[in-house]
């Protein structure tokens, strides 16, 4: 296991912060599919396309454009 500059074990640090570590050493946070940047980009795109068409935009078009699932776009739609 690697240590950071303070000598703290990365695995312990990750777990303490709610992050899991898989067998390959990858980090992930349960329930978080994408980062905040992706969420904001999809939300901005949704709002932009909503203004253009004057109604509900095509969810599949946004999903393809941002390489996310239709359900992820629908989740963002519900939050807006």
C-alpha positions in Angstrom: 0.0 0.0 0.0 1.1 3.5 -0.8 1.6 6.2 1.8 1.0 9.9 1.2 3.5 12.6 2.2 2.2 12.5 5.8 2.7 8.8 6.1 -1.0 8.1 6.3 -2.2 4.9 4.7 -4.2 5.7 1.5 -6.6 2.8 2.1 -7.5 4.0 5.6 -7.7 7.6 4.4 -10.0 6.5 1.5 -12.3 4.5 3.8 -12.4 7.3 6.4 -13.7 9.6 3.6 -16.4 7.2 2.5 -14.5 6.0 -0.6 -14.1 2.3 -1.3 -11.1 0.7 -2.9 -11.6 -2.3 -5.2 -9.2 -5.2 -5.7 -7.4 -3.5 -8.6 -6.7 -0.4 -6.4 -9.3 1.8 -8.0 -11.3 4.2 -5.9 -15.1 4.7 -6.1 -17.8 6.2 -4.1 -21.0 4.2 -3.9 -24.0 6.0 -5.5 -21.9 8.5 -7.4 -22.0 7.7 -11.0 -20.3 10.8 -12.3 -18.5 13.8 -10.9 -20.0 17.2 -10.3 -18.5 18.5 -13.6 -20.5 16.0 -15.7 -23.7 16.7 -13.7 -23.3 20.4 -14.3 -22.5 19.9 -18.0 -25.6 17.8 -18.5 -27.8 20.3 -16.6 -26.5 23.2 -18.6 -27.1 21.3 -21.9 -30.6 20.4 -20.8 -31.5 24.0 -19.9 -29.9 25.3 -23.2 -31.9 22.8 -25.3 -35.0 23.5 -23.3 -34.7 27.2 -24.2 -34.1 26.4 -27.9 -37.1 24.2 -28.4 -39.4 25.9 -25.9 -40.3 22.7 -24.1 -38.9 19.4 -22.9 -35.7 18.6 -24.9 -34.9 15.2 -26.3 -33.4 13.2 -23.4 -31.7 10.6 -25.7 -29.9 13.4 -27.7 -28.5 14.9 -24.5 -27.5 11.4 -23.2 -25.6 10.6 -26.5 -24.0 14.0 -26.6 -22.6 13.6 -23.0 -22.1 9.9 -23.1 -24.3 9.2 -20.2 -27.4 7.0 -19.7 -31.0 8.2 -20.4 -31.7 7.6 -16.7 -28.9 9.9 -15.6 -30.3 12.7 -17.8 -33.8 12.1 -16.3 -32.3 12.3 -12.8 -30.8 15.7 -13.7 -34.1 16.8 -15.2 -35.9 15.9 -12.0 -33.4 17.9 -10.0 -33.7 21.1 -12.1 
